Amino acid sequence: MYHAYSLLALELANDRAREARDAHRAALATAGLPERPSVARRALAHGLAAVSRGSAYAVRRLDDCVADDLGRALAPSK
């Protein structure tokens, strides 16, 4: 018996999600906005992501170097 209620609840949730997605698409269409971002916008996003990954890599490398230097500076001297 509970199994039937679970299936019914899933079907209802899927229907609501589908209706919300359709309403969102209709709102975009009436506003004149495309469903997908433009090619230029996507290329810019990929470029910024590449710059972000590169800067994160550089910061990690710098952090490793500084941590090594700090570890040597704080090590007890003989």
C-alpha positions as semicolon CSV with decimal commas, in nm:
position;residue;x (nm);y (nm);z (nm)
1;M;0,000;0,000;0,000
2;Y;0,278;0,245;0,087
3;H;0,450;0,160;-0,239
4;A;0,155;0,297;-0,438
5;Y;0,163;0,623;-0,239
6;S;0,536;0,657;-0,306
7;L;0,485;0,616;-0,678
8;L;0,198;0,863;-0,671
9;A;0,409;1,117;-0,481
10;L;0,696;1,079;-0,730
11;E;0,463;1,124;-1,024
12;L;0,312;1,434;-0,866
13;A;0,658;1,579;-0,800
14;N;0,762;1,511;-1,160
15;D;0,444;1,680;-1,288
16;R;0,509;1,988;-1,075
17;A;0,872;2,007;-1,186
18;R;0,766;1,976;-1,550
19;E;0,504;2,251;-1,506
20;A;0,759;2,478;-1,338
21;R;1,012;2,417;-1,617
22;D;0,748;2,489;-1,882
23;A;0,641;2,807;-1,703
24;H;1,003;2,920;-1,682
25;R;1,056;2,856;-2,052
26;A;0,737;3,044;-2,135
27;A;0,849;3,339;-1,925
28;L;1,184;3,343;-2,106
29;A;1,011;3,326;-2,443
30;T;0,779;3,617;-2,363
31;A;1,074;3,822;-2,236
32;G;1,260;3,751;-2,560
33;L;1,551;3,581;-2,387
34;P;1,715;3,274;-2,540
35;E;1,707;2,946;-2,349
36;R;2,081;2,901;-2,382
37;P;2,352;3,162;-2,332
38;S;2,510;3,305;-2,644
39;V;2,831;3,165;-2,788
40;A;3,024;3,476;-2,682
41;R;2,891;3,455;-2,328
42;R;2,979;3,086;-2,306
43;A;3,330;3,149;-2,444
44;L;3,382;3,431;-2,195
45;A;3,267;3,204;-1,911
46;H;3,510;2,932;-2,020
47;G;3,791;3,187;-2,044
48;L;3,722;3,322;-1,696
49;A;3,706;2,969;-1,560
50;A;4,046;2,893;-1,714
51;V;4,194;3,210;-1,560
52;S;4,041;3,117;-1,225
53;R;4,184;2,765;-1,238
54;G;4,525;2,904;-1,337
55;S;4,530;3,155;-1,054
56;A;4,420;2,887;-0,806
57;Y;4,706;2,667;-0,926
58;A;4,954;2,955;-0,886
59;V;4,828;3,032;-0,536
60;R;4,861;2,666;-0,435
61;R;5,218;2,656;-0,568
62;L;5,304;2,981;-0,388
63;D;5,145;2,850;-0,069
64;D;5,357;2,534;-0,090
65;C;5,676;2,739;-0,136
66;V;5,594;2,977;0,148
67;A;5,499;2,688;0,375
68;D;5,833;2,519;0,302
69;D;6,024;2,842;0,372
70;L;5,827;2,902;0,691
71;G;5,887;2,543;0,802
72;R;6,262;2,588;0,751
73;A;6,260;2,922;0,933
74;L;6,079;2,780;1,235
75;A;6,281;2,458;1,249
76;P;6,515;2,439;1,546
77;S;6,869;2,522;1,446
78;K;7,160;2,301;1,546
